[in-house]
């Protein structure tokens, strides 16, 4: 794939790494590529970061024809930059594209685009402890027509943002509210796809939880309203009486890359791990009896986020006395160690520039 590069003539000053936040600062450039049903993907380019100009009737604005991904580039101690399992993000992006009738991108082209873009922007990758360069590939339909139909024109873009911790709490335990009114997704819908509509639909419950001091909500399934699914921006795992339990992928849960990595690490080390249905009744009983030993969320943005409190129907339950559990800490140390090049990558997950 031929990628043209146009460098900015007004590069921005690099930010203070101690005050990055998450997704608030953007690099100098972005990758773009255009799709037309007749010609396929064309005009791959890296250009100065700027606002987009789209037609007011553009498909994405009216029918939500949009998907996205999230992954990171990491600065190793030797100064080099590396990525964590980027091919899995590309594969998930294509599964999302298929679900929303958006054009898929050949894996090798998407990976080449991603690596070339990170190479151009690698000086933006911060080096302070816990920081990284967050990468946001996204793809949207931009047919200039109000008719509802499969997309004939689309745009693929990658932008980047140097980031610190996703949560203000950092690795400290967060408080999560179990949602029993709104639902996030149902089997047969778009729950397994990473599309903007899923997140927009979750905002109302998230706002209610925030008003009560909770970081995010934990969703129940949309049919029975009894089976645990995922946290707002993460998959979720529990340690119940020695067993590591995470909800099985049923079509309404996002198949997380970090989730996959956690399971592979745990199984490789001999933990008792189950992917199965887990009901709110089982979880409530475990919380009441003290069998719930640990709980954590896992996702690209936060990596591993220990859960220190769960609230269900107004009743609050402390998890592990509100402290980080041993397994949770181990997963965080292992995954971040691999991502930043501090721990040996036994799984072949790292892609170096």
WODA-V415728 format. One record per pair of residues at least 24 apart in sequence whose ideal C-beta (glycine too) atoms are under 6 Angstrom apart, sorted by the first residue. I is the first residue (numbers start at 1). J is the second residue. D is the distance in whole Angstrom. If there is no record, write none. Layout:
((I;J;D) (I;J;D))
This chain:
((1;44;6) (1;109;5) (1;112;5) (3;44;5) (3;116;5) (4;45;5) (5;46;5) (6;47;5) (8;48;4) (17;126;5) (17;128;4) (17;131;6) (20;162;6) (20;163;5) (20;164;4) (22;163;5) (22;166;5) (23;161;5) (25;161;6) (25;162;6) (26;159;6) (26;161;5) (27;121;5) (27;124;4) (27;160;5) (29;120;6) (29;121;6) (30;157;6) (30;159;5) (31;113;5) (31;117;4) (31;158;4) (32;157;5) (33;156;5) (34;155;6) (35;103;5) (35;154;4) (36;153;6) (37;152;4) (46;117;6) (46;120;6) (54;142;6) (55;144;4) (57;144;5) (57;146;5) (58;142;5) (59;141;4) (59;143;5) (59;151;6) (60;140;4) (60;141;5) (64;197;5) (65;141;3) (65;151;6) (66;140;4) (66;196;5) (67;96;4) (67;97;6) (67;100;6) (67;139;5) (67;194;6) (67;195;5) (68;138;4) (68;194;6) (69;93;5) (69;137;5) (70;300;5) (71;135;5) (71;300;6) (72;132;4) (72;134;5) (73;118;5) (73;125;5) (73;133;4) (74;132;5) (74;339;5) (74;340;5) (75;125;5) (75;127;4) (76;341;4) (81;122;5) (81;125;5) (81;353;5) (82;350;5) (82;352;5) (83;351;5) (84;339;5) (84;349;6) (85;257;6) (85;349;5) (86;114;6) (86;351;6) (88;257;5) (96;193;4) (96;194;5) (99;190;6) (99;193;4) (100;195;6) (101;150;4) (102;139;6) (102;151;6) (102;154;6) (103;154;5) (117;158;5) (119;353;6) (121;160;5) (124;162;5) (126;162;5) (131;164;5) (133;160;6) (133;162;6) (134;161;5) (134;163;4) (135;160;5) (166;301;4) (166;302;4) (167;302;6) (173;306;4) (173;308;3) (173;322;6) (174;215;4) (174;305;6) (175;214;5) (175;215;6) (175;309;4) (176;216;6) (176;218;5) (176;307;5) (176;310;6) (177;209;4) (177;214;4) (177;217;5) (177;311;5) (178;218;5) (178;312;4) (179;205;5) (179;217;4) (179;219;6) (183;222;4) (184;219;4) (185;252;4) (186;222;4) (186;252;6) (187;250;6) (187;251;4) (187;252;5) (191;252;3) (192;251;6) (202;232;6) (206;232;6) (226;279;5) (226;280;5) (227;277;5) (227;279;6) (228;278;5) (229;253;5) (231;297;5) (233;299;6) (234;297;3) (234;298;6) (234;299;4) (235;259;4) (235;298;5) (236;297;5) (237;296;6) (238;295;5) (239;293;4) (239;294;4) (239;327;6) (240;286;5) (240;291;5) (240;292;6) (241;291;4) (243;272;5) (243;274;6) (244;271;5) (244;273;5) (245;274;5) (245;278;5) (246;275;6) (247;278;6) (248;275;4) (248;276;5) (256;299;6) (258;298;4) (258;299;5) (258;300;6) (259;298;5) (262;298;5) (262;331;6) (265;334;6) (287;317;4) (294;320;5) (294;325;3) (294;327;6) (294;328;5) (295;319;5) (296;328;4) (303;335;6) (303;336;6) (304;331;5) (304;332;4))
